[in-house]
Amino acid sequence: PEALAEGYWESIQTFVSQQSKVCAGVISDATWEMKDGKMQIFVKNNMAYYLSQKHLDDAIMNMIEMETGSRLVVQFKNNRHRRTANSRYDDRKPDKKAQKRAFAPRFFIIFN
C-alpha cells in the first residue's frame, strides 16, 4: 500500500487542487504517511473535516481503485502533532519593553 500511495501522491494533490481554491491551498502543504494500512493525509488549519465533508477521501479511494483495482483507505487528519518552522517563535516569552512601547500613550501637538 505504501508504494501505491507514494505513486499516487502527485495525482492526489492535483485532483484535490482542482476541486476549489481552498482545497488547493490546503493540499499544497499537506503530508502523508501510512498507518495500519491506511493512507493518512495530514492537513493544516483543521481542514480535515472540510475535505471529508466534500467526500474527497472517498473520491480519492475510488480513483485509485478504478485505475489499479487495489483498494487504499484514505483519511484526512488535522496536523496537530507536527511543528511548523515558525512555531518555534510561538514559544518565546513576550518582550515586556516592546509591549510597553506598543501600548504607550501617544500625544500629538496640533499647530493652527
C-alpha angles and dihedrals in degrees: 000000000000093000089048092051092046092050092051100041095099091045090050091051091049093047094049092045091056092059096071143324090261091054090048091055093047097048096042094080099026122124132202141206137176118247125171090347092305128114107232115197112201115210132182132237095033092286096142091096092050093053092045092051088055086054091235092143090060092044091053092048091050093047093053093043093050093049099041108017088233122116117226118182112222126198130180114221131185113247098241103136098046121085123219125221092255096047092083087070091055090066095062121106114246117262106248095203092050090050092051091050092048093052099036114127114258124214126198126199114211119201119201 
